[in-house]
C-alpha cells in the first residue's frame, strides 16, 4: 500500500526511489539514512547489523516515512524475548487514534476520589468494580469495531541455537513461512544474509528460496532510473538453501492487513509444530504487570 498507484512499472520506480543512494529524506531507506538511524543503537558505519538491530532501524524508518513523508500506511512492530507479541497491546496501539481522552480523564478522576478500599463497605466496593468492568467492556467493544488506520508488519528476530540452528526449530520455521501473512525470512550466514520469501520442494527435499542482495554494481544516485538500473535490482537466479544450514540468528516477517487478519495470524501461530522443542516464538493475550512502553510509537531516529 502507498506505493504510488498506477502501472506496475510506475509503482516500482516509486518504491526504488526510496532506496536511492542519497542522504536525502526522500530516499528514506538509503544506506546513508539506515546507518544514521543505526547510530542510536550504538552501531557505527561498517559494523555488522544483526537481525534485531536491523529490524528496529527498519521500524524507525518506516514510522518516519509514514508520519512525516507521506509514506505507506504501515505500522511496524518488533518483538523480542523480553517483549513477545501481545494481542492486547497491538489492539490498543492500532486503535489509539480512536481513544477518547475524556474517558481517560473521567477514569483518572474516579481513581483520585476513591477512598481506601479497606475503609469501604464490601457492597460499595463491588458495585464500583462492576461499573469499571462495564466501562472497560464498552470501550473494548467500541475499539473492536474501529478500523485500523494502517496495516501491521510484525518482525520477529530470533536466536534459535548457539552456533547452529537447533533441528527442532526447522518445522516451525517452514510452517511459519507457509502462513498467509508471511513476508519471508532474513538470515543465512554472518556477512552473507539472504532474503527468503518462501520454500520450494524438489527431489523430495525442502529448500528455502533465497534472494541475494550482494551483487556489486554502480550506485543509484538519482531516481532517473534506466532500464539497466531497473534490471539490476532483480534476482534471476535465487539460491536454494537447506533449512538446517541457516545461521541461528534470523528474523521472520509477517504482514497483517487489518484486525481480522492479525487475529487470524495469532491463531495460526498457536498451531506451529513444536515437536518437543520450545516454541520458536509465541503470541500472548496480555502481559501481567507490564510497564507502558511508547517506544513503538516514537520516531526513534528523528528526521533524517
PyMOL commands that set and color helices and strands:
alter all, ss='L'
color gray80, all
select helices_A, chain A and resi 8-17+31-41+51-69+87-94+96-98+101-113+117-119+122-144+167-177+227-232+243-245+259-269+295-297
alter helices_A, ss='H'
color red, helices_A
select strands_A, chain A and resi 74-79+85-86+151-159+182-189+192-202+205-211+239-242+249-256+283-284
alter strands_A, ss='S'
color yellow, strands_A
deselect
rebuild
show_as cartoon
